């Protein structure tokens, strides 16, 4: 709310200043396009202190004395992309039960009550690409909170009853996963283009849950939870000297392990080149859900800035071409948009997605593909480019409006091997993109004729058969292990 008020006040001040300036020159402002805003000031970003403890753990510290709170974030070089495919779900369970099961010193159920009573949050989790842990605590509770987290990270007990409960919760999600047509579309598109058996496409099943034992959790924890493979960030109301001492007495006592950082699994290049038309037949819905696209790129690509502007113009918001032409002008979509996925260490995906009534499914696909083809052929206008630049540049200040954002972003850059000043060059890289740059990037990276097309819906009610776009391959989304 505070940022909204600041933004409104700033906009009002700029309007007054520019209107007064125009009036002084005898040229009253009659159109918002006549308002000329001054160039944006350069950002002065507070830099955290970075150091490495003796056990190899990298640390970022940034003091912020505005409120008596301290936050901690930990990134861990692990993730579900390193779990065995036949034990999919293992990483998720490890992260969940480390917290719910607790340690001998801090049993999970007792810990829940203690944290609730002290207004403290301690969380641990593992996603696809990384593990994480966090503390949000009042200043006077932080030392004890850090003691708790340190013990949970080093000495989880993984009680069988908590493992069983976690499996039960995950299984509940599995048996319901085909109820949501939009979720089906997103999930199956990802599996098609990344490879269903690859580290980025395999999914947790009832059958893989059954393969996971407590010993698997222990081995996974021992392999990946080692201090030299962690990046720690702390920000809030503390003295840096005192925080260093506290960290040395807690996480710093964790002995350095022997495991190297795990190598990043590559993508399935055969799956990444998947094209064609795929159908998930779902007869109990009155819409079709559509995803079209192909493999994307990396944030380190020299064309990255041109591509994010291109995507914004094509399908990034209410003024985008896809929204205006497909939803507003033609009335074909309930929602429509695009996304240029640029991963940090593996390629992302380029996606055009939306939902429409069943009787306009083929028309939607044609219209969406035509918009992609048009931007490759004609590029974008200067007005579109400037509007998109303004969107990014005017919102840039909010990338630095909290110490937490500054610290966690630097942690992410280090985790994925990017220069620490990557975001600080964002403004200049966006500002120098030209229409010619966008046209060249579109021609190089967008491949509308090779887009994979996935539709979830009832084909009997489509306006035209999907064979208009190529051979149709039906997908079986039956859940293995269900009776």
N, C-alpha and C positions, 0 to 999 in steps of 0.2 A: 504494500500500500504506500509505503514511504517513497519507493522509487517512482510509482505512478504519479504521486503529487509533485515530486521533483520534475518529472518529465513534462507535466502539464504547465508548471510554472515557467520552465525553461522555454517551452513552445510559446507561451503567452508573451514572455519578455522579448523573444526574438521577433514576434509579430509586431509588438509595439515599436521596437527599435527600427525595424525596417519600414513600417508604415510611416513613422515620424520622418525618417530619412527621405522617403519618397515624397511626402507632403512638403517637406522643406524645399524640395527641388521643383515643386509645382506639379508633381506627378502622383496623384492619389492612387493607392493600390485598389484595384477593382477585381483582381483575380489572384488566387493563392499562388499561381505559377509565377507571378511577378515578384514574389518575395525572394530576396537574395540573402541567404544565410552566410555568415562568415565561415572561413575554413575552420575545421575542427582543430582544437589544440592538441599538441602531442601529449601522450600519456606518460605520467611519471609513476612507474609501477614499483611498489615496495618489493624488495628482494629478500626472500628468506635466507637464513644462514644454512649452508649445507656442509655436512661433515660425515665421516664414516667411523663407526665405532670399531673397536678392536676385533669384534667377532664378525665384521664384514657388513653389518646392517647400515644402510644409507639412511641419513636423517636430515629432514628439513624442519627448521624452526622459524616461526614468525610470531612475534609478540603483537597482541591486540588487546588493549586495556579498556575497551569501550564498555564491556559487560563482564561480570565475574564468572565467565565460562571458559572451559578448556575443551578443545576437540582434538581427537587423535584419529588418524587414518593410516592403515597399513595395507600395502599392496604386496601380494605374495606370488612368486613365479610358479603358478600352478593353474589348473583349470580342467574342465571336463574334456577338453580336446586331447588331454594326455591320459584319460582313463581307457581301459580296454573296452572295445565295442560290445563285447559280450557281457560286460558289467556296467553298461550305461546307467547312470544315476549314482555311481559310486562317489564322485566328487561332491555332488549336491548333498548326499547323506553325510559325508565327512564334515563338511562345513556346518550343516544343521546340528548334528549331534555333538560336535565339539562344544557348541553353546548350550543346547538343551540338556546334555548329559553332564556337563561340567567336569570338575576334577575331584580328586579325593578331598582336597582342602576346601573346595567350593562346589558342592553338589548343585546340580542344575536347578532343582525345584526350590531349594533354600535360597539360591542366588537370585531367582526371580523375585522373591519377596523382598530381599534386601535391596535390590536395585529399584524396585517400585517405591520403597519407602524413602529412598535417598534421591529420587528424581534423576537417576542415572541410567544411561543406555549403553549396553555393551553388546555388540553384534559380531558374528563371524559368518562368512558365507563363501561359497566358491561358485563362480560363473563359468562360462565357456573358456574365456581367455585369461582369467586371473582369479586369485583368491583375495579376500579382503577381510579386514577386521576394523572395528571402530569403537571409540568411546565418545560419548557426549556427557559431560559432567560439570557440576558446579565446581568452582575453583577449589574449595576446601575439601571436596570429595575425590579429587583427581588422583592423588597419590595412592589411595586405597583401590580405586578403580584400575589403575595401572598394575597394581599388584595382582588383582584378580585376572586381568587379561593375560598377563605374563604367564600365570599358572595354567590358564585354559589353553594357551597356545602350546605350551611345552608338555603338559601332563594330562591330556584328555583321557577320560576313563572309558568312553564309548559303551555305556551300559546297554545290555541286550534289549531291555524294555523300551529304551528311547530309540534304538535302531528300528525295532518293530513298529513303533508308533510313527516314525518318520516314513517308513516304507508304506504304511497304511495310508498316510496322507497323500503321498505321491501316487499311489495306486488309484486313489479316488479321483485325482486329476486325469489320469490316463483313461479311465473308463468313461469320463465325460468329455474327452477332448474332441470327439467328432460331433458334439452338439452345436458348436459354433462354426458357422460356414466361413466367416472371415478368418478365424484362426486356422481352419483347414487350409485355406488358400495360401496364407502366409507360410505355414509350416511346410506344406508339400512343395511350394515353389523353392524354398530354401533347400530342401532335400534333393530336388531334381538338379539344381544348378551347382550344388556343392558335393553331391554324391551321398546317397543314403547310408553308405557304410563308411564314409570318410570321417575324420575327426570333427568335421564341421556339419555333418549331416545325420550322424547316428542319433537315435533318440531313445529315451528310457522307455522300456516296455515292462509288462508284468513278468515276462520271462527273464529279462536281465536283472530285475530286482531280486528274483529268486536266486540268482547266482551270487549275490553279494553277501559276504559273511563279515563278522566282526574283525576277523583276522585281515580281511582286505582293507578295512578302514585303518587298522593299525599300520599296515605296510604303506598305504598311501600317505598317511600322516608323516611317518618316519622319512619317506623319500622326499617329500616336498616342503615340509615345514622346517626349514633350517635358516638361521638368521642371515647368512650371507646372501640369501636369495629373497630378501625382503627390503622394501623401501618404506620408511616411516615418515609421516608428517604430523607435526603438532603445532597448533595455533591457538591463541587465546591469551588469557590474563595470567601471564607468568613472567618470571625473569629467565632469560636464556641461560644464564650461568646456573641457576638453581635447577632448571629443567634438564640440563646436561647431566648434572649430578644424579638426579632422580632416575633418568633413563639408564645411566651407567650402573646404578644399583639394582635395576630390575631387568629390563630386556638386555642390558649389556652383559649380564652374568650368564646369559644363554651361550653355551659353547658353540663355536663355529663348527659347522658340519663339513662333510667332504663332497656333497653333491654339487655338481656344476648346474648353472641355470639350464633348464630344459630347452632343447632346440625346438624352434617353432615348426610344427608340422605343416608341410606344404598342402596346397589345395589339390583336389582331384582334377587335373587338367582335362581329362576326358569328359567328366561331368560338367566342367566349366564351359565347355563348348556345346552343351546340349541345346538343341533347337526343336522346333516342332510344336504340335498342339496337344495338350493334355486335358483330360476331363475327369473331374470327380462328380459322379452323378449323385445328386441329392434332391430328392423329389418333395421334401417337406418344407421347402422355402419358396418364396415368391420373388426373389431377386437372384441375379447371378453375380458372383464375386469373381473379379478378374485380376490377374497379375500378368504383366508382359515385361520381358526384359532379358538382360544378359549380364555376364560378369562385369564388374566395374573396375576400380583401380585403387591406388594407394594415395594417402595424403601427401606423400613425398613426390608425387608426379608433378613435373613442371607445369602441367596443364590444370592442376587442381583448382586454382582460383578462377580460371575461366570456366571450368566445369560447374563449380557451385553457383556461379552467376547464371550460367546457361540453364541449370536446373531450376533455379528460382524463377526465371522468366518462363520456362516451359511449364512447370507444374508445381511451383513452390508456395502458392498462396492464392488469395482471393482475386488478385489481379493477373494471375498467370494465364497463359494461353489455353491450357487444358481446361481450367476452371471456367474461363470466359466463353470459350467456343463450344465445349462439350456439355457443360452443366447449364450455363446461362443462356447461350444462343440456341442450342439444339435441344436442351432439356433431356439429355440422355442419361444423366448420372445423378445419383444421390450424393455421391462424393467422388472426386477424381483428383489425382495428383501424381507427381513423379518424385523420385529420389535418386540422386547420384550417390551411391554408396562408395565412400573412399575409406578403406580400412587403414589401420595404422601399421599392421605387420602382415596382413594378407589382403588380397583384393576384396573389395565390397561388391555390391551388385547395383546395376542400373535398373530401376523398376518404374513402370507406369501401372498404376492400380486404381481400382474404383469398383463401384457396384451400380447396377442398373436393373431395370425391370427385365424379366426374362425375355419379353418380346422385342427388346432392342439390344440383345447381347452382341450379335454380329455387327450391328451398326456401330456400337460403342467401340469395338475392336478396330474396325476400319477407321473411324474418326480419330482415335488415339494414335494409331500408326501414321496416319496422314499428318498429324501435328508434328510428330518426330521427324518425318521425312521433310516437312516444310522447313523446319529450323535448320536442317542440314543443307538444304538447297539455298535458302534465302538468308540465313543468319538472323540476327536480331536488329532492332532499330536503336538509334542513339537514345531515344526517349526511354525505351525499355531498359537499356543498359544503365542509364543514370538512375532510374527509379530503383533498380535492383541494388546498385552500389549504395544508394542512400539508405536502403533498408539495412544492409550489413554495417555500414560505417556509423550510422547514427545509433545503432544498438551496441556498438563495440565496447562502449564504456562499461556496460553491464557484465562484461567478461572479467572485470577487475573490481567489482563493487563489494567484494568481501575477501577477507584474508583466506578463508577456506578455499575459494575458487582459485586463488593464486597458488596456494600450496599444492592442492590436489592436481592442478594442471601440470605443474612442474614434475610432480611424481609420475604422472602419466607419460610425459615426454621421456623421462629417464627410463621408465619401464619398457617403452616401445622403441627406444633408441633414437629419439628426435632431439635436435638442438634445443637447449633451454629457452632460447629467445624466439622460438618458432612463432608464437602468437603475436609477439611484439612487432613482427614484420607483416602481420596480417593486413593492416591498413594500407601500407604502401603497395603490397602485392595486389590487393583488390583495386586500388585506385588506378593502377596502370594498365588494367585489362582493357582491351579495345574490342570493338565489334569484330574486327578481323581476327583477333585472338579467339573469340568465341566461335566464329564460323570454322576456323581451322580445327579447334578442339572438337566441335560437333562432327565434322567430317571424319576425324581420326578415331573418335571413341564411340560414337553412337552407331548402332547397326540394326536399324528397324526391320530389315528383311531377315535377320537372323535372331530375332527375339523369340525366346521361349514364351508360349502362350498357355496359361493355365486358367481354366474356368471351373468354378464350382456352381452347380445349378441343375435344373431339370431340362435336359436337351429336348424333350418333347414340346416345350413351350418357347424354344428359341425362335427368333424371326427367320433365321436361315441356319442350315447345318454348319457346324464348325469345320467341316471338310472344305469349305470355301477357302480356308487358310492353310490347308495341308492335311496330311494323314493324322487322324485323331487317335491318341493312345489313351485308353481308360486306365485310371489309377485305382488300385485296390487299397483302401485305407482301413481294412479290417484290423482290429487290434489283436495281435498274437496273444494267446493264452486265455482269451475270453471264451466261455462256453456259449 
